[in-house]
Amino acid sequence: MAVITQYVVQHKGVEKLVTTDKKEADKYDKMLEVADNLSAYLAAKGVELDEALSEELGILLSKNKDSVMKIMKGAEVDGILEVETAEVVELSSAKK
């Protein structure tokens, strides 16, 4: 019988990732922490989003931090999107 070590990443009481790779679990946990910080920053700046949309936006920005940083430094969005596979996110709750 084999013994398998698993790392479970939980966020707000919900299991988000199960892996046998500690480095991957740590990286995912850090991404979720950054997402929470981004959501808190947006809320502190007066951006009013429902909790689910705020979390989704935080995760999207955190997962794509390298591209976001390039945009912040002045890179063209079209050039970045050509290089990567863009995730399509519908912000239907943001439309009022």
Phi, psi and omega in degrees: 000133182265148174255126181241125177272129179238143176249128182246125177258120177247144178225118182054041176080003181247131178290119183255330184206136172234126183211163175261000182257109182300320180299317178296318179296316179297318180296317180293319178298318178296319178299318179294323178295317178296319178300317177298317179295320178296317179298317179295321179296314179299317179296320180293334179271005175091009177280114184264109177229151174291161188302317182295316180293320178299316179295316180299317179295317178300316180294317179301312180295319180294317179296331184249033186301323181296316178293319179299319179296322178297319178296319179298331180272002174106005179292150178282136181299317182302319180295320179292316181292333176293325184281324184248167173271115184280140173275135179266124181238126177265119181261053185298326180289341180281339179280128182234000000 
